[in-house]
Amino acid sequence: MLDRFRSAIGREVCYSAPGSGPGGPTERGVVIAVNDRVVFVDYGYPNPVRPELGNAIATHPANLRFGTAADAHCPRCAPSTEV
């Protein structure tokens, strides 16, 4: 499961809270690193638990979606129409 994220460093993802379903809390971020257990995502704010990690926040890969899969249930994660 983590291999697809290793090849997606720099790619935008959408986080959906576990069990939240459509319309639940979501966040957009960018994949910045992957270890053997989690994906580190930059959501645009400092890590509140481990400040030494900067903006890198450990996120379970099951809670992340790429592109159209995220867009279908996450209006905030739909691609921007801004140029």
N, C-alpha and C positions, 0 to 999 in steps of 0.2 A: 504494500500500500504506500509506503514512503518513497519508493522509487519514482513515482510520477511527480512528487513534490521536489525531489532532488533535481530533476530536469526542468523545474519550473521556477528556479530562483529568479526573482525580479518580476514574476507574474502576479497579477491581482487575483485575490481570492475573496470569498464572502464567508464569514463565520456565522453560523446559526447555532444558537444555544440548544443543547440537547433537550429533546422533548418539547421544543417551543412550537413546532408546526408552522404552517404558513402565517405570515404576519407577526411572528414572534420577534424577539430581539435579534438584531443582526448587526454586523460590523464589516466594513471593507478594510482590506489591508493588502500588504505586499509580502510575499514569501521572501525571507532574507537568509534563512539557513534551515538545515534539517539534520537531526542527529539520529540515533538508532531507535528513538521512541516518539519524538514529537517534531512538529514543524514550528519554526520560529517565525512569527509574523509581526511586521511593523504596522500597527494600527494608527500611527500618527501621534501617539502619546507615550510618555515614559512608563516603563514597567513599574507598577505600583508595589510589587512584592520584592523584586530583585533589581534595584536601581542600577546596579553595576552592569546590567545587560542593556542599558539604554532603552531603545524602543522595541527591543526583541521580546516578544511575549510567547511563551510556549503554548501551543494549541494542539489538541488532539486532532489528527488528520480526519477522523470520521466527522468532525464538525465543520470541515472546510469544503467549499464547492468552487469550481472554476466556471467561468463564462456562462453559457446558456442554461446549464443545470441550476445555477444559482439564480439566474434572472427569472426563471419560471415562478419561483416562490418568494423572491426577495426584490421588491421594486427598488429599494435603495441600492441594490447591487447590480442593477441593470447598467449596461454600458452607457457612459455619458454621451450626450449628443453634442456637447460643446466641442468646438474645433480650436 
